[in-house]
Structures are given as structure tokens and as C-alpha cells.
Amino acid sequence: MKVCIYGAGAIGGLLGARLAAAGHSVSVVARGESMEAIQRQGLGLVVADEARFYPVAVAADPVQLGEQDLVVIAVKQPSLNAILPQIKPLLGPETRVLMAMNGVPWWFFDGLPDAPLDPVLRTVDPEGTLRDCLASERIIGCVIHIAASISSPGVSRLNMGNSLILGDALGGCSALTRQWAQHLSAAGFDTTCSESIQRDIWFKLWGNMTMNPVSALTGATTDRILSDPLVRAFCSRAMVEAAQIGSKFGCAIEQTPEERHAGTLALGAMRTSMLQDLEAGRGLEYEALIGVVHEIADKLAVECPNIDAIYGMIRLLAEKN
């Protein structure tokens, strides 16, 4: 099968390397140092300090790669609006697009029967045009429970986790989506299918929407955040608000904040992706993690003062950064 990776960062590189190792014809859209490194050595993957490299095609322009069976979009949300109009040359009649991204996507409400009347999420789709670039019927939503990092340009390092959850943007899990779940399982991932990928997205977001921005605001790892009783209580109050919001559109959360905190503490001293981006001087991916929650609450007339506080503070930090 022909697979194109758009965004050869930590997760995109990991997915591409494993799919290439499994025998798929993998190509990558990349530029600059990443493109040069991948042309020279292939996609690299480091597991348990052992590095392996896999030959792939690489191009700066998607036109050079042609139609694909699967396109994997693995970019940060702030980059999406610029790159999505460029993927059209990669799309054939049966092409599916796997969204390997964090946070709430622009198509989030398309598959939910209890969605608000206005489904456009301006925090992640300011112009309301992303559906014109990519129909929701093509989209495979993906929730990633994997921690990976960039070892060097074109080289991903697997740190922990191995789980992927797949589901159609419009609900259910089609035959094509199940087929790709099987391919990803054969490539070494623990892959499951979801009948409502939005519920899985919201559940993952439920912890990320506090730990990521609070870690960037404080410079603290997750264990230190949760060891401070005042900060822990603040995060818990925001999570209670998010659970109330989710219950309004069919994404209720049964877990308690304390149960989620226990799972986070079990992972040790985690440096969140937002903290790593801040320290590296990169833009912060905050709209898809917390800004969109604020927007949804506003659509549903749900008061969420703790979520509002996190959003306001991280927005100011991002503007300064």
C-alpha cells in the first residue's frame, strides 16, 4: 500500500518508519534539514537505544508523490491550516487521511448527533474552510497514546507507549478504517477501533488540557504539578468543568479527576510536549488543547472559570513566546 507521511516529526517519523519496515511503500513530505537527512539515510527510528533506518521517497511538493492509499497528517495544529490545502494531489478516490494530531480537530462535531447548531470551531478553523479542503468522509481520527521525541532530523525515538485508537470522523469504524487498523497492528502498534472516536479524543484531552498548559506556565513536570495541592485542586476543578461540557454532546467521562491524576503520576516526571516546545522556542499548540474547550463551552452556554483562566494565561504566554 502507498502511504504518505505529511509531517516527519516524532510521531509521523515513527509511523512512517514502522509502516516502511512492514513493507508498505512510504513517502514523506518534508523540507530543509529533515528532507536532507531522510534523502541521505531514510527514516530513522530509535528503540531501546538501537537505531534503524528505512528507505523512503521524500519530496518538498506533494505533486511529486501522486495519489496515495493513506495520507498521515502528523503536524502541530497551528501548521494545519497552511498545509491542508496542499494535500489534494495525494488524494485518489479511495484515499483515507489519518489525523495523527493532538487535541480537538475541526471535524469534531461532524459525527456527533448532539452537536451544537454551529459546528465550526473557529479556534482551530478560523476561516471555517477546512472542510472544503478535506471532506470528513475521508478522515480517520486517531488517538495516540505514545510518547516519542525527535532524536535528530529524520530520526524518531520511541520513549514509551504503543497504543493507537482509530475511528471514522463521521462515526463508527468502516471496513477501510479496520483495514488500516490491521496494517498498523501488523507494523507493531497496539491498535483498536472505536465506534465513537470523538469520545476517545475528549477523554485524552481531559488530562492534556490541564497538564500541558500548566506545565508550560510553571515550568514544572507533571509529578511536581500534581504534588502541589493547590495546583492539583485547580486542575481538578478545570477537569470537572470539561466533564460537564462533554456530557452536553455525548462525550461523558466516568473517571474522576483523582483517578486520572493517579494514572498521570504513574508515568513519572513527564515533561509535556507543550513544555518541550516552550523550552525549544517553538510555537505552542494551545488552541486545540484548551482554546477549543473554552469555545465549545461558550457555544453550549456552560460556565467554566477555571478553563477560562488556563486559556487566558497560556494565550498570553504563547503571544510572548
Residue pairs with C-beta under 8 A, 6 or more apart in sequence:
1 24
1 25
1 69
1 70
1 183
2 24
2 25
2 27
2 67
2 68
2 69
2 70
3 16
3 19
3 24
3 25
3 26
3 27
3 68
3 69
3 70
3 71
3 72
4 26
4 27
4 28
4 29
4 62
4 65
4 68
4 70
4 71
4 72
4 90
5 12
5 13
5 15
5 16
5 26
5 27
5 28
5 29
5 56
5 72
5 74
6 12
6 28
6 29
6 62
6 71
6 72
6 73
6 74
6 75
6 83
6 87
6 90
7 29
7 72
7 73
7 74
7 75
7 79
7 83
7 100
8 16
8 28
8 29
8 30
8 34
8 38
8 43
8 74
8 154
9 74
9 75
9 76
9 150
9 156
10 148
10 149
10 150
10 156
10 157
11 74
11 100
11 144
11 146
11 148
11 156
12 28
12 72
12 74
12 75
12 100
12 156
13 43
13 44
13 45
13 148
13 150
13 154
13 155
13 156
14 45
14 146
14 148
14 156
14 158
15 72
15 74
15 100
15 184
16 26
16 28
16 43
16 54
16 56
16 72
17 43
17 44
17 45
17 52
17 54
17 156
18 45
18 187
18 188
18 189
19 26
19 183
19 184
19 187
20 26
20 42
20 43
20 54
20 55
20 56
21 45
21 52
21 54
21 187
21 188
22 183
22 186
22 187
22 188
24 183
24 187
25 57
26 43
26 54
26 56
26 57
27 56
27 57
27 58
27 59
27 65
27 68
28 38
28 43
28 56
28 57
28 58
28 59
29 58
29 59
29 60
29 61
29 62
29 65
30 38
30 58
30 59
30 60
30 154
31 60
32 153
33 153
33 154
34 153
34 154
35 58
35 60
36 153
37 44
37 152
37 153
37 154
37 155
38 56
38 58
38 153
38 154
39 58
41 53
41 154
42 53
42 54
42 55
42 56
42 154
43 53
43 54
43 56
43 154
43 155
43 156
44 51
44 52
44 53
44 54
44 151
44 152
44 154
44 155
44 156
45 51
45 52
45 53
45 54
45 155
45 156
45 157
45 158
46 151
46 155
46 156
46 157
46 158
47 157
47 158
51 151
51 155
57 65
59 65
62 86
62 87
62 88
62 89
62 90
63 89
65 89
65 90
66 89
66 90
67 89
67 90
67 91
67 92
67 95
68 90
68 91
68 92
68 95
69 92
69 94
69 95
69 96
70 95
70 96
70 97
70 98
70 180
71 87
71 90
71 91
71 95
71 96
71 97
71 98
72 97
72 98
72 100
73 80
73 83
73 84
73 87
73 97
73 98
73 99
73 100
73 101
74 100
74 101
75 83
75 101
76 101
76 282
76 283
76 285
77 101
77 102
77 103
77 124
77 285
77 287
77 288
78 283
78 285
78 287
80 101
80 124
80 130
81 125
81 126
81 127
81 130
84 130
84 133
84 134
85 133
87 97
87 133
87 134
88 133
91 97
91 138
94 176
95 138
96 138
96 139
96 140
96 176
96 177
96 180
97 134
97 138
97 139
97 140
98 140
98 142
98 166
98 180
99 105
99 139
99 140
99 141
99 142
99 169
100 142
100 144
101 142
101 288
102 144
102 208
102 273
102 285
102 288
102 289
103 124
103 201
103 205
103 208
103 285
103 287
103 288
103 289
103 292
104 121
104 124
104 201
104 202
104 205
104 288
104 289
104 292
104 293
104 296
105 124
105 141
105 169
105 201
105 288
106 120
106 121
106 124
106 125
106 130
106 131
107 130
107 131
107 136
107 139
107 141
107 169
108 119
108 121
108 198
108 201
108 292
109 115
109 116
109 119
109 121
109 249
110 119
110 136
110 169
110 170
111 136
111 168
111 169
111 170
111 171
111 196
111 197
111 198
112 171
112 196
112 198
112 249
112 250
112 251
113 250
114 248
114 249
114 250
115 249
116 249
116 296
116 299
116 300
118 299
120 128
121 292
121 295
121 296
122 128
122 295
123 287
123 288
123 291
123 292
123 294
123 295
124 287
124 288
124 291
124 292
136 169
136 170
137 169
137 170
139 168
139 169
140 166
140 167
140 168
140 169
140 177
140 180
141 166
141 167
141 168
141 169
141 194
141 197
141 198
141 200
141 201
142 164
142 165
142 166
142 197
143 164
143 165
143 194
143 197
143 200
143 201
143 204
144 163
144 164
145 161
145 162
145 163
145 164
145 165
145 204
146 158
146 160
146 161
146 162
146 163
146 164
147 158
147 159
147 160
147 161
147 270
148 156
148 157
148 158
148 159
149 156
149 157
149 159
149 276
150 156
150 157
151 157
160 267
162 188
162 189
162 190
163 189
163 190
163 191
163 192
164 181
164 184
164 189
164 190
164 191
164 192
165 191
165 192
165 193
165 194
165 197
165 200
166 173
166 177
166 180
166 181
166 184
166 191
166 192
166 193
166 194
166 197
167 173
167 177
167 193
167 194
167 195
167 196
167 197
167 200
168 174
168 177
168 197
169 197
171 195
171 196
172 195
173 181
173 193
173 194
173 195
177 193
178 193
181 191
181 192
181 193
182 191
184 191
185 191
194 200
196 250
196 251
198 250
198 251
199 250
199 251
202 246
202 251
202 253
203 251
203 253
203 255
205 242
205 289
205 293
206 239
206 242
206 243
206 246
206 253
206 255
206 260
207 239
207 260
207 263
207 264
208 272
208 289
209 238
209 239
209 242
209 289
209 290
209 293
209 307
209 310
210 235
210 238
210 239
210 310
211 222
211 225
211 235
211 264
211 270
211 272
212 272
212 273
212 274
212 275
212 286
212 289
212 290
213 274
213 286
213 289
213 290
213 310
213 311
213 313
213 314
214 220
214 225
214 231
214 234
214 235
214 310
215 221
215 222
215 225
215 271
215 272
215 274
215 275
216 272
216 274
216 275
216 277
216 278
216 284
216 314
216 317
217 313
217 314
217 317
218 224
218 225
218 231
219 275
221 269
221 270
221 271
221 275
222 264
222 265
222 267
222 269
222 270
222 272
223 265
223 268
223 269
223 270
224 269
225 231
225 232
225 235
226 232
226 235
226 261
226 264
226 265
232 261
234 306
235 257
235 261
236 257
236 258
236 261
237 306
238 304
238 306
238 307
238 310
239 257
239 260
240 257
241 297
241 302
241 303
241 304
241 305
241 306
241 307
242 253
242 293
242 304
242 307
243 252
243 253
244 302
244 304
245 293
245 296
245 297
245 300
245 302
245 304
246 252
246 253
247 253
248 300
248 302
249 296
249 300
264 270
273 285
274 284
274 285
274 286
274 289
277 283
277 284
277 285
278 284
278 317
278 321
281 321
283 318
283 321
284 314
284 317
284 318
284 321
286 311
286 314
286 315
286 318
290 307
290 310
290 311
290 314
291 311
291 315
293 304
293 307
293 311
294 304
294 307
294 308
294 311
297 303
297 304
297 307
